[in-house]
Amino acid sequence: MRSRPVHSIPAGQTNTVLVSQNEGMRAAVAISQDPSNPLAGLVVQDMPEPQAVPGWVKVKVVASSLNPHDLWTLKGVGHPAERIPMILGCDAAGYLEDGTPVIVHPVFGDAERGHGDITMDPQRALLSEVHNGGFAEWVLVPETHVVPKPDYFSFEEAAVLPIAWGTAYRMLFTRAGLKPGDKVLVQGATGGVASAAISLAKAAGATVYATTRDDANFDFAKKAGADEVFITGARLPERVDIVVETIGEATWSHSLKALRPGGTVVICGATSGPNASADLNRVFYQQLSVIGSTGCTVDEFTHLLAFMQSEGLRPTITDTVSLENIHEGFQKLLAGKQLGKIAVRVSEEH
């Protein structure tokens, strides 16, 4: 799809030129960065309310969700210090000022720079990277970046979809070309993207294997849709067509070994580290495909919503925290104790 550029407002000025000095709102803000104590830089405080500008719309946020990206920002990884302070939150669902319920598509960029794909724009950014995010009572986004919220989803369910489920959808269907009957391995089954990938692949007619470090999580993975669940690194009953990777170093070797000749590993993150052994001999001899993926387009997100409704899929939300108690959710995320997604209730519905 073609999308207008959304960086017409100068980067780095979003905390000054897009606010009204007359109104305030509550928001969770990154005020500093510390790799050893990231939550020390997260505060919930009053912030100026954003002011609408041509081509952009205000969304009254009802719900958002926690993502590892928020922690990376607080740690100072991939987020320049000069962009601090910044309201965090990559996801948001709520109401337009006319009362229309919407979900925010969080990938900012220019499809023309990405050869027709906004996620391929070299200058793309997620919500909360350049522009203030969804952990606030109001968020300002381009008018092209709001999608009608289906009644099928609650606001909390809608808010956990864009980053985690949108990423999983693109990984499986656009990048890896999943087909009914394919065999899929999902590494790290308890994560937001991974658990979404399990559910989506199963609904699409795949045989799904999943791994986790703790057998206490087997039931969670099976409820998400996995046919069989294994301890990380275990030998599978058969080689697979596709591996969904979000872990990186800790599982990379197993992922390559699990693929059939000609198979594909699709990767969207490396939470355990980025510097795994490439194992190039295996890659060329087995003719494996290694495909990166990040985010999704507005079209892909719209297709995701329709697919989930047609298949009766709902995201797994194991915890919901209020904006004022957002630190409690971040503690679970930091400790790696969450299963699926943690939603953030920002304000009440109409």
C-alpha positions as CSV (number, residue, x, y, z in Angstrom):
1,M,0.0,0.0,0.0
2,R,1.0,3.6,-0.4
3,S,1.2,5.7,2.7
4,R,2.0,9.4,3.1
5,P,5.2,10.3,5.0
6,V,4.5,11.0,8.7
7,H,7.7,12.8,9.6
8,S,6.5,16.1,8.4
9,I,6.7,17.2,12.1
10,P,10.4,17.6,12.9
11,A,11.8,14.6,14.8
12,G,12.8,15.6,18.3
13,Q,10.2,18.4,18.6
14,T,7.2,16.2,19.4
15,N,7.5,17.0,23.1
16,T,7.3,20.7,22.5
17,V,5.4,21.7,19.4
18,L,2.6,19.2,19.6
19,V,1.3,20.0,23.1
20,S,-1.2,22.4,24.6
21,Q,0.0,24.3,27.6
22,N,-3.5,24.6,29.0
23,E,-4.5,21.0,29.5
24,G,-2.8,18.1,31.3
25,M,-3.0,14.3,31.2
26,R,-1.5,11.4,33.1
27,A,1.3,9.5,31.3
28,A,4.1,7.0,32.0
29,V,7.3,8.7,30.9
30,A,10.9,7.6,30.4
31,I,12.8,10.4,32.1
32,S,16.2,8.7,32.2
33,Q,18.0,5.5,30.9
34,D,19.9,2.9,32.9
35,P,20.8,-0.5,31.6
36,S,21.2,-2.0,35.1
37,N,18.1,-0.4,36.7
38,P,15.8,0.5,33.8
39,L,12.6,1.1,35.9
40,A,14.3,3.8,37.9
41,G,13.7,6.1,34.8
42,L,10.0,5.4,34.5
43,V,7.6,7.8,36.2
44,V,3.9,8.4,36.0
45,Q,3.3,12.1,36.0
46,D,1.2,14.9,34.5
47,M,2.1,15.9,31.0
48,P,0.7,18.4,28.5
49,E,-2.1,17.1,26.4
50,P,-1.3,16.9,22.7
51,Q,-2.9,19.3,20.3
52,A,-4.2,18.1,16.9
53,V,-2.4,19.4,13.8
54,P,-3.4,18.9,10.1
55,G,-3.1,15.2,9.0
56,W,-2.9,14.0,12.6
57,V,-5.7,12.9,15.0
58,K,-6.0,12.7,18.8
59,V,-6.9,9.3,20.3
60,K,-8.3,9.1,23.8
61,V,-6.4,6.0,25.0
62,V,-8.5,3.3,26.8
63,A,-5.8,0.6,26.8
64,S,-2.2,-0.1,25.8
65,S,0.2,-3.0,26.4
66,L,3.7,-3.7,27.6
67,N,6.4,-4.7,25.1
68,P,10.1,-5.5,25.5
69,H,10.7,-2.5,23.4
70,D,9.7,-0.3,26.3
71,L,12.4,-1.9,28.5
72,W,15.0,-1.4,25.7
73,T,14.2,2.3,25.7
74,L,14.6,2.5,29.5
75,K,17.9,0.7,29.2
76,G,19.1,3.0,26.5
77,V,19.3,0.4,23.8
78,G,18.4,1.7,20.4
79,H,16.9,4.9,21.7
80,P,19.1,8.0,21.7
81,A,19.4,9.9,25.0
82,E,18.4,13.1,23.3
83,R,14.9,11.7,22.8
84,I,14.4,11.5,26.5
85,P,12.0,12.3,28.1
86,M,9.5,10.3,26.0
87,I,6.1,8.9,26.8
88,L,6.4,5.1,26.3
89,G,3.9,2.6,24.9
90,C,4.1,1.2,21.4
91,D,0.4,0.1,21.4
92,A,-2.9,2.0,21.9
93,A,-6.6,1.5,21.5
94,G,-9.3,4.0,22.3
95,Y,-11.6,6.6,20.8
96,L,-11.2,9.4,18.3
97,E,-12.6,12.8,19.4
98,D,-15.8,12.0,17.5
99,G,-16.3,8.8,19.6
100,T,-15.1,6.3,16.9
101,P,-13.4,3.3,18.5
102,V,-10.0,2.7,16.9
103,I,-6.7,0.8,17.2
104,V,-3.4,2.6,16.5
105,H,-1.1,1.2,13.9
106,P,2.3,1.8,15.5
107,V,4.8,1.8,12.6
108,F,5.7,5.3,11.4
109,G,7.4,5.9,8.1
110,D,7.1,6.5,4.4
111,A,6.1,3.6,2.1
112,E,7.7,5.3,-0.9
113,R,11.1,5.1,0.9
114,G,10.4,1.5,1.6
115,H,9.6,0.6,-2.0
116,G,5.9,0.3,-1.2
117,D,6.3,-1.2,2.2
118,I,6.3,1.1,5.3
119,T,8.2,-1.5,7.4
120,M,11.1,-1.3,4.8
121,D,11.5,2.4,5.2
122,P,15.1,2.9,6.5
123,Q,13.8,5.8,8.6
124,R,10.8,4.0,10.0
125,A,10.1,4.3,13.7
126,L,7.7,2.7,16.2
127,L,5.3,4.8,18.3
128,S,7.3,6.0,21.3
129,E,10.6,6.2,19.4
130,V,10.2,9.6,17.8
131,H,6.7,10.5,18.8
132,N,5.1,10.1,22.2
133,G,3.5,6.8,22.9
134,G,0.3,5.1,24.2
135,F,1.0,5.1,28.0
136,A,-1.0,8.3,28.2
137,E,-4.6,9.5,28.3
138,W,-4.2,11.0,24.8
139,V,-1.9,10.1,21.9
140,L,-1.4,12.0,18.7
141,V,-1.0,9.9,15.5
142,P,-1.2,10.3,11.8
143,E,-4.8,10.0,10.5
144,T,-3.6,7.1,8.3
145,H,-2.6,5.2,11.3
146,V,-5.9,4.5,13.0
147,V,-7.9,1.4,12.2
148,P,-11.5,0.8,13.2
149,K,-11.7,-1.4,16.3
150,P,-13.9,-4.4,15.6
151,D,-16.6,-5.0,18.3
152,Y,-15.3,-8.5,18.5
153,F,-12.3,-7.3,20.6
154,S,-12.4,-5.6,24.0
155,F,-10.1,-2.5,24.2
156,E,-7.5,-4.5,26.2
157,E,-7.6,-7.3,23.5
158,A,-7.3,-4.7,20.7
159,A,-4.4,-2.9,22.5
160,V,-2.2,-6.0,22.7
161,L,-2.5,-6.8,19.0
162,P,-0.5,-4.3,16.9
163,I,3.1,-5.1,18.0
164,A,2.9,-8.7,19.0
165,W,0.2,-10.2,16.8
166,G,0.9,-7.9,13.9
167,T,4.6,-8.9,14.0
168,A,3.7,-12.6,14.2
169,Y,1.2,-12.3,11.3
170,R,3.8,-10.7,9.0
171,M,6.4,-13.3,10.0
172,L,4.3,-16.2,9.2
173,F,2.3,-15.2,6.1
174,T,4.1,-12.4,4.4
175,R,7.8,-13.3,5.1
176,A,7.8,-17.1,5.6
177,G,4.8,-17.9,3.3
178,L,3.1,-20.3,5.6
179,K,0.7,-22.8,3.9
180,P,-1.8,-25.2,5.3
181,G,-0.1,-28.5,6.2
182,D,3.3,-26.8,7.0
183,K,5.2,-27.8,10.1
184,V,6.2,-24.9,12.3
185,L,8.5,-24.6,15.3
186,V,8.0,-21.6,17.6
187,Q,10.9,-20.9,20.0
188,G,10.1,-19.4,23.4
189,A,6.4,-20.1,23.5
190,T,5.4,-17.8,26.4
191,G,6.4,-14.5,24.7
192,G,3.8,-12.2,23.1
193,V,5.0,-12.7,19.5
194,A,5.7,-16.4,20.0
195,S,2.3,-17.2,21.6
196,A,0.6,-15.2,18.9
197,A,2.5,-17.2,16.2
198,I,1.4,-20.5,17.7
199,S,-2.2,-19.5,17.6
200,L,-2.0,-18.0,14.1
201,A,-0.1,-20.9,12.6
202,K,-2.4,-23.5,14.1
203,A,-5.5,-21.6,12.8
204,A,-3.9,-21.6,9.4
205,G,-3.7,-25.4,9.3
206,A,-0.1,-25.9,10.3
207,T,1.3,-28.6,12.7
208,V,2.8,-26.5,15.5
209,Y,5.7,-27.5,17.8
210,A,6.8,-25.1,20.6
211,T,9.6,-24.8,23.0
212,T,9.9,-23.3,26.5
213,R,12.6,-23.3,29.2
214,D,10.1,-24.5,31.9
215,D,7.8,-27.5,31.6
216,A,5.4,-25.6,33.9
217,N,4.6,-23.5,30.8
218,F,3.6,-26.5,28.6
219,D,-0.2,-26.1,29.3
220,F,0.0,-22.4,28.3
221,A,1.6,-23.3,25.0
222,K,-0.9,-26.1,24.3
223,K,-3.8,-23.7,25.1
224,A,-2.3,-21.3,22.6
225,G,-2.6,-24.0,19.9
226,A,0.7,-26.0,20.0
227,D,0.4,-29.7,19.0
228,E,3.4,-30.6,21.1
229,V,5.6,-28.7,23.5
230,F,9.3,-29.4,24.3
231,I,12.0,-28.1,26.6
232,T,14.2,-25.7,24.7
233,G,16.8,-27.5,22.6
234,A,15.0,-30.9,22.7
235,R,14.9,-33.1,19.6
236,L,11.7,-32.8,17.6
237,P,9.7,-35.7,16.2
238,E,10.5,-34.4,12.7
239,R,12.1,-31.5,10.9
240,V,10.0,-28.5,10.2
241,D,9.3,-26.1,7.3
242,I,9.4,-22.9,9.3
243,V,11.0,-21.8,12.6
244,V,9.7,-18.7,14.3
245,E,12.6,-17.1,16.2
246,T,12.4,-14.3,18.7
247,I,15.2,-15.5,21.1
248,G,18.4,-15.3,19.2
249,E,21.7,-16.7,20.5
250,A,20.2,-19.2,23.0
251,T,18.1,-21.0,20.4
252,W,19.7,-20.2,17.0
253,S,21.7,-23.5,16.7
254,H,18.6,-25.5,17.5
255,S,16.5,-23.5,15.1
256,L,18.8,-24.3,12.1
257,K,19.1,-27.9,13.1
258,A,15.3,-28.3,13.3
259,L,14.7,-27.2,9.7
260,R,14.2,-29.5,6.8
261,P,16.4,-28.9,3.7
262,G,15.1,-25.8,2.0
263,G,13.3,-24.7,5.2
264,T,13.0,-21.1,6.5
265,V,13.8,-19.5,9.8
266,V,12.1,-16.1,10.2
267,I,13.4,-13.9,13.0
268,C,12.0,-10.7,14.5
269,G,14.2,-10.3,17.6
270,A,17.1,-11.6,19.6
271,T,16.2,-11.2,23.3
272,S,19.1,-13.6,24.4
273,G,21.7,-11.8,22.3
274,P,22.3,-11.0,18.6
275,N,25.7,-12.8,18.0
276,A,24.8,-16.4,17.4
277,S,27.0,-18.6,15.3
278,A,25.8,-18.3,11.7
279,D,26.6,-22.0,10.9
280,L,27.1,-21.1,7.3
281,N,28.0,-24.6,6.2
282,R,24.5,-25.8,7.4
283,V,22.8,-22.8,5.7
284,F,24.3,-23.4,2.3
285,Y,24.4,-27.2,2.3
286,Q,20.8,-27.5,3.5
287,Q,19.7,-24.5,1.3
288,L,18.1,-22.8,4.3
289,S,16.5,-19.4,4.1
290,V,17.1,-16.9,6.9
291,I,14.5,-14.1,6.8
292,G,14.2,-11.0,9.0
293,S,10.9,-9.4,9.8
294,T,9.7,-6.4,11.8
295,G,6.3,-4.9,12.5
296,C,3.5,-5.0,9.9
297,T,1.8,-2.8,7.4
298,V,-1.7,-1.3,7.9
299,D,-3.0,-3.8,5.3
300,E,-1.5,-6.7,7.1
301,F,-2.9,-5.5,10.4
302,T,-6.4,-5.2,8.8
303,H,-6.1,-8.7,7.4
304,L,-5.0,-10.0,10.9
305,L,-8.1,-8.5,12.5
306,A,-10.3,-10.2,9.9
307,F,-8.5,-13.5,10.2
308,M,-8.7,-13.6,14.0
309,Q,-12.4,-12.9,13.9
310,S,-13.1,-15.5,11.2
311,E,-11.1,-18.2,13.1
312,G,-12.4,-17.2,16.6
313,L,-9.0,-16.2,17.9
314,R,-8.4,-14.0,20.9
315,P,-5.1,-12.8,22.4
316,T,-4.0,-14.2,25.7
317,I,-3.8,-11.5,28.4
318,T,-2.6,-12.9,31.7
319,D,-2.3,-9.6,33.5
320,T,-3.9,-6.1,33.3
321,V,-2.4,-3.2,35.2
322,S,-3.6,0.4,35.6
323,L,-1.5,3.3,34.3
324,E,-0.8,4.3,37.9
325,N,0.4,0.8,38.7
326,I,2.3,0.2,35.5
327,H,5.6,-0.5,37.4
328,E,4.0,-3.8,38.6
329,G,3.6,-5.0,35.0
330,F,7.1,-3.9,34.1
331,Q,8.5,-5.9,37.0
332,K,6.9,-9.1,35.6
333,L,8.1,-8.3,32.1
334,L,11.6,-7.6,33.4
335,A,11.6,-10.9,35.3
336,G,10.4,-12.8,32.3
337,K,7.4,-14.1,34.3
338,Q,4.6,-13.1,32.0
339,L,2.7,-15.5,29.8
340,G,1.4,-13.9,26.7
341,K,0.6,-10.2,27.0
342,I,0.3,-7.7,29.8
343,A,-2.3,-5.0,29.1
344,V,-2.4,-1.5,30.6
345,R,-5.8,0.1,31.4
346,V,-5.3,3.8,30.8
347,S,-8.8,5.2,31.1
348,E,-12.4,4.2,31.2
349,E,-14.6,3.5,28.2
350,H,-17.3,5.9,27.1
